[in-house]
Amino acid sequence: MTDLERKHDRTPVPKEWAYAPAPESRDVVSLDERYGHYVGGKWLEPSETYTTISPATEEPLAEVGQATPEEVEAAVAAARDAFENGWSGISAAERAKYLFRIARILQERSREFAVLESLNGGKPIKESRDVDLPLAAAHFFYYAGWADKLEYAFPNRRPRPVGVAGQIIPWNFPLLMLSWKIAPALAAGNTVVLKPAETTPLSALLFADVLRQAELPPGVVNIVTGDGRTGAALVKSEDVDKIAFTGSTDVGKAIQRELAGTGKKLTLELGGKAANIIFDDAALDQAVEGIVNGIYFNQGHVCCAGSRLLVQESIYEPVVEKLKRRLTTLRVGDPLDKNTDVGAINSEQQLEKIRELVESGEQEGAEIYQPPCRLPEKGYWFVPTVFTNVAQSYRIAQEEIFGPVLSVLTFRTPEEAVEKANNTPYGLSAGVWTEKGSRILWMAERLRAGVVWANTFNRFDPSSPFGGYKESGFGREGGRHGLEPYLRFDNEPSHD
Amino acid sequence: MAQAPVLPRGFELPLEPRLPRVGSVDAVALEERAASLAKRSIKREAKVFALELAVRMMDLTTLEGQDTPGKVAALASKAIRPDPSDAGIPSVAAICVYPNLVPSAVARVEGTSVKVASVATAFPSGQSPIETKLEEVRWVVEHGADEVDMVIDRGAFLSGRYAKVYDEIVQVKEASGDAHLKVILEVAELGTYDNVRRASLLAMAAGADFIKTSTGKLPGAATLPVTLCMLEAIRDVYEETGRMIGMKPAGGIRQAKQAVQYLVQLHETLGVEWLTPDLYRLGASSLLNDVLMQLRKEKTGAYQSPDYFTVD
């Protein structure tokens, strides 16, 4: 404080303003003790089960099935049967009607789904409430609109459904990824076997109840739960025509090897190490918000997270200073509290991976910053972290951490920014912050990333295609492009 | 002319007619951030804390052509003791009146903690010669006003004559003497957040103790995003110079819920050090009763009829 201030007598300033807990009620969700697999419109009693938990408290939530190859085959057979005997024959407008119904039911039950998503996955309720659920419903609405317009989407190519789609989704946005997968598949006239992630099966299992409410014909959507073995069985299944996978690059590569030569269609949406690039003419306070949203949204469990911050050297100091101050205001804790900004890490295994990479960052010589933060005793937690003094060669600048950990690098010229941003095996997304429109376009032309956000980050819309370059995968989800992987066209052989 | 205080980076003197680059504001992201802060859920003791703070930060305002000494007297009583049935409710920060009513207001609040703020400098338009404005400022200060709420010359600002705006603030600051100077930007007339930021930095550089959004005489007065934009400018000045400048959103804040949203925004942008009437005011004419009603609801568990709260 300067002398200028001291001359005024000030009234005392409070020490803190602690917000009282504001938990969203759990009562809207009623869980069964045990879930089977949803096959042919019925619940199939599982031969093996495991316990799914809340990562915020480690509290067991339910027993769910660990699907064996036989159970997966049963689901595939149900999907085949529904495809051959009914679903592919009904009119496109009818298909659209089911999708519209599902969208509306999701909206109606959004609170229930949001609470369950936060409970089983650890993400803050404000995100499941304001992002996951509205977007999930929006995807069904969007693709419902395409169902009877496929001829217009692909004129003169005679689009036809592929058949049975096997879909394997990740744990970071369980219901949203489900809708990214199921909505276009059904709109295009396919039937589906979906495998939710091992740690987050519950919203998919509750979704089965939405399908019942929507009176979707049995077998059109089948849901089998389990770990990687279940996913592998689905990939190997002879009678699946298409595989859509979202998850890690390693598993994606294994799937691609497995499917080589089978003629099955494949789309992969894999990892990322996105660069968020801040130029010196950017609106700094808003750019800092974008950085925070880019990496701490959903605890950094986002494949397109802006995990590498590239700051123009002339504004490095104010940006890092603003960022650190902003980090002290992030509220980490109970995912069901409406004021929580950063929730729980999804699983113990993921927490280990984050810890290991953060340790490597410290050992390699990067400077770590973590705001003071009280973490709950039980559950899996990681403090939002920033690394400065990061070299391009460090593991934390190269490998996907998939956690709330940001690596800060600097650049001097736009050319250098492009070079550094592209210097990664991945290519899923990038962010550019500048007030100069022409520079945005110049950068977007050169960045090898599926999505380039300008003066925003992590913004999604069902009408906008999403997908990667290089080891971030191939194929697009969302938009008209997102229909294509679920369609066969004239002169394109089917896999059998 | 008063010594200009230390300036934020990129704001070096001498100030030429055109302002140096002061950075920019992204409207979409600013509004998004303001909206997300407005979603904080403030309950129970945290809410009571905010509501009581809102009372202590309030500039209870009457700025009408029909204002009379009687009206000001009633306002002053309300300001000193907002809820006669609850002695635990603190006084408001100040009453804000037109220059002619300063003597009445001063007489009424004497011996209490309530301050008298007067609008001045040809409020609300600011379209008068500088001599007239300065004369008005000296007059209200001589008659006991503790705080002066001046308006900037928007005509000069919008035509790029920033130096004129700056010089005027410096002169008014000098004329205000020991009285606190609040500089009203009238954001609704500035058109863009970039302009709001520029005007905020200009006012702070020229010596404002507080920057204030609006006169309350135009539609589109204080909003959460525009206040956030100004708080961020205050934060930048603090980071650069260590000076703590106050903020006063005014106009359009009518509900307790809004007041809590403004305070959450303040808390999470400038921190707990700003949670004092020395550095934050809420300019309002009809907010107080809603805050009192909410406070009583928190204490008794039930809403009372509006008839139990005095209309002044």
HADDOCK unambig.tbl for C-alpha pairs under 7 A between the chains (distance, minus, plus):
assign (segid A and resid 1 and name CA) (segid B and resid 242 and name CA) 5.70 0.50 0.50
assign (segid A and resid 1 and name CA) (segid B and resid 243 and name CA) 6.44 0.50 0.50
assign (segid A and resid 2 and name CA) (segid B and resid 242 and name CA) 6.66 0.50 0.50
assign (segid A and resid 2 and name CA) (segid B and resid 243 and name CA) 6.55 0.50 0.50
assign (segid A and resid 10 and name CA) (segid B and resid 278 and name CA) 6.34 0.50 0.50
assign (segid A and resid 11 and name CA) (segid B and resid 276 and name CA) 6.74 0.50 0.50
assign (segid A and resid 11 and name CA) (segid B and resid 278 and name CA) 6.79 0.50 0.50
assign (segid A and resid 13 and name CA) (segid B and resid 273 and name CA) 6.08 0.50 0.50
assign (segid A and resid 13 and name CA) (segid B and resid 275 and name CA) 6.29 0.50 0.50
assign (segid A and resid 13 and name CA) (segid B and resid 276 and name CA) 5.81 0.50 0.50
assign (segid A and resid 14 and name CA) (segid B and resid 272 and name CA) 6.80 0.50 0.50
assign (segid A and resid 14 and name CA) (segid B and resid 275 and name CA) 6.97 0.50 0.50
assign (segid A and resid 15 and name CA) (segid B and resid 272 and name CA) 6.96 0.50 0.50
assign (segid A and resid 16 and name CA) (segid B and resid 272 and name CA) 6.04 0.50 0.50
assign (segid A and resid 17 and name CA) (segid B and resid 46 and name CA) 6.90 0.50 0.50
assign (segid A and resid 18 and name CA) (segid B and resid 46 and name CA) 6.46 0.50 0.50
assign (segid A and resid 19 and name CA) (segid B and resid 42 and name CA) 6.21 0.50 0.50
assign (segid A and resid 19 and name CA) (segid B and resid 46 and name CA) 5.23 0.50 0.50
assign (segid A and resid 20 and name CA) (segid B and resid 42 and name CA) 6.72 0.50 0.50
assign (segid A and resid 20 and name CA) (segid B and resid 43 and name CA) 5.73 0.50 0.50
assign (segid A and resid 20 and name CA) (segid B and resid 44 and name CA) 6.60 0.50 0.50
assign (segid A and resid 20 and name CA) (segid B and resid 45 and name CA) 6.72 0.50 0.50
assign (segid A and resid 20 and name CA) (segid B and resid 46 and name CA) 5.60 0.50 0.50
assign (segid A and resid 22 and name CA) (segid B and resid 41 and name CA) 6.27 0.50 0.50
assign (segid A and resid 22 and name CA) (segid B and resid 43 and name CA) 6.80 0.50 0.50
assign (segid A and resid 281 and name CA) (segid B and resid 23 and name CA) 6.82 0.50 0.50
assign (segid A and resid 283 and name CA) (segid B and resid 23 and name CA) 6.35 0.50 0.50
assign (segid A and resid 283 and name CA) (segid B and resid 24 and name CA) 4.84 0.50 0.50
assign (segid A and resid 283 and name CA) (segid B and resid 25 and name CA) 4.90 0.50 0.50
assign (segid A and resid 283 and name CA) (segid B and resid 26 and name CA) 5.73 0.50 0.50
assign (segid A and resid 286 and name CA) (segid B and resid 26 and name CA) 6.27 0.50 0.50
assign (segid A and resid 286 and name CA) (segid B and resid 29 and name CA) 5.67 0.50 0.50
assign (segid A and resid 286 and name CA) (segid B and resid 30 and name CA) 6.14 0.50 0.50
assign (segid A and resid 329 and name CA) (segid B and resid 268 and name CA) 6.32 0.50 0.50
assign (segid A and resid 338 and name CA) (segid B and resid 41 and name CA) 6.35 0.50 0.50
assign (segid A and resid 339 and name CA) (segid B and resid 40 and name CA) 5.56 0.50 0.50
assign (segid A and resid 339 and name CA) (segid B and resid 41 and name CA) 6.24 0.50 0.50
